[in-house]
Amino acid sequence: MPAKSQAQQKAAGAALSAKRGETAKSDLKGASRSMEKSMTKDQLEDLAHTKRKGKPEHAGKS
């Protein structure tokens, strides 16, 4: 599942880094903290590896 916005892609990257042990989990805030707890490493990789070109900075609320 690709990221819908640049912000979602960045949060997934931060969560993935913590899940891998590259950064401290205590450094996570907001969406990245909940993503780290609720998503698998493979799911986070899918979101984090989405291309940013053409994506809005923040997704609009539906």
N, C-alpha and C positions, 0 to 999 in steps of 0.2 A: 504494500500500500504506500504510494508516494505521499510525501508531505504536501499539504495544501498551501502552506505559506513559508516564507523564509524564517519566521519566528519559530514555527513548529519544527523546522529542520534543525535550527540551532539548538533548541531545547532537547531534541532527540540526540544530537551530538554530545551535549553535556552529560545527559543521562547514560549514554553508551560509554563515555569515558569513565564515569564513576563505576559502572557495572564491571568494566574491565580492570578496575583498580588503579587506573592512571591518575585519578583525582579523588579527593575525599568526598564521601557521600554527604558529609555535613556541609559542604560548600554549595550543594544544590539548593535551588529556591524555586518555588512556584510549580510550573508545569513539569520542569525537568525532574523534580523530586518525585512527583506522582508517576511520571513515566518510568523512572528507574525501578520503582516498586512494582508496578503493574504489568510491565511489558518484558518479553524475553529479549535476549541479546540479538537474535535474528530479526525480530520486529523492529528493534531500535536501529539496527544496521540498515534496514530497508528505508526507514524514514530519514536517517542521517545522510544517506548516500544519494538523496534526491537532488537533481540539478536545481540551482536557484534561479537560473535565467527564466524570466517570464512569470515568476511567482510574486505575488504581492507580499509586502513586508508583514502584514497581518491579514488573516482571513476575515471577511465580513461575517457578521452574525446573521444567521438565517432565521 
